[in-house]
Amino acid sequence: MKEENKNKELIIKALVDPKFRQELKENPIRALGVKSLTEINKKEINFVFATVKGIESMIARMADELLCANGNGNTPV
């Protein structure tokens, strides 16, 4: 459960803090505050970026639907 909470915290921080997200991409050792990256760290980073990408994709689709950007304003039934 502790690992899951750590991942949630990293995901939230990457979603709301663009500087942190950029640092995680460019210098993950510094962003995570570790001496070196383990395989677990690398998997966590990949998971964080995949999750953030998925969340941003869902948000974009919802925004398109809400703003009627993909059609005439009618949602499919």
C-alpha atoms as one frame of an Amber mdcrd trajectory, in Angstrom:
protein
   0.000   0.000   0.000   2.896   2.366   0.741   4.226   2.007  -2.824   0.764
   2.757  -4.239   0.549   5.970  -2.202   4.001   7.020  -3.407   2.931   6.511
  -7.023  -0.261   8.517  -6.450   1.749  11.365  -4.977   4.169  11.342  -7.917
   1.296  11.281 -10.415  -0.497  14.173  -8.745   2.707  16.200  -8.528   3.501
  15.510 -12.196  -0.039  16.568 -13.182  -0.063  19.867 -11.306   3.620  20.867
 -11.368   5.032  21.251 -14.891   8.512  22.051 -13.549   8.559  18.814 -11.555
   7.349  16.847 -14.569  10.105  18.329 -16.724  12.726  17.613 -14.083  11.438
  14.051 -13.709  11.940  13.649 -17.444  15.336  15.364 -17.668  16.907  14.568
 -14.298  14.914  11.874 -12.473  17.625  11.348  -9.867  17.287  14.924  -8.662
  13.492  14.954  -9.036  13.120  11.837  -6.894  15.852  12.815  -4.457  17.737
   9.534  -4.816  21.441   8.754  -5.303  20.855   6.495  -8.291  17.930   5.046
 -10.218  16.938   1.496  -9.474  14.860  -0.649 -11.787  11.929   0.036  -9.456
  12.469   3.797  -9.823  12.560   3.454 -13.596   9.315   1.460 -13.574   7.707
   4.063 -11.287   8.730   6.879 -13.635   7.349   5.036 -16.673   4.127   4.348
 -14.766   3.813   8.002 -13.754   4.289   9.274 -17.311   1.903   6.679 -18.773
  -0.742   7.531 -16.179  -0.338  11.287 -16.669  -0.626  10.833 -20.437  -3.810
   8.791 -19.992  -5.356  11.321 -17.616  -4.525  14.230 -19.912  -6.019  12.336
 -22.850  -9.261  11.740 -20.931  -9.418  15.392 -19.900  -8.927  16.498 -23.504
 -11.728  14.204 -24.718 -14.069  15.453 -22.012 -13.225  19.065 -22.841 -13.927
  18.389 -26.524 -17.289  16.884 -25.656 -18.191  19.685 -23.286 -17.226  22.347
 -25.786 -18.825  20.497 -28.715 -15.542  20.615 -30.591 -16.114  17.258 -32.267
 -19.410  17.654 -34.003 -22.666  19.475 -33.872 -23.147  19.314 -30.144 -25.101
  16.079 -30.139 -23.569  13.309 -28.098 -23.937   9.772 -29.408 -26.583   7.677
 -27.741
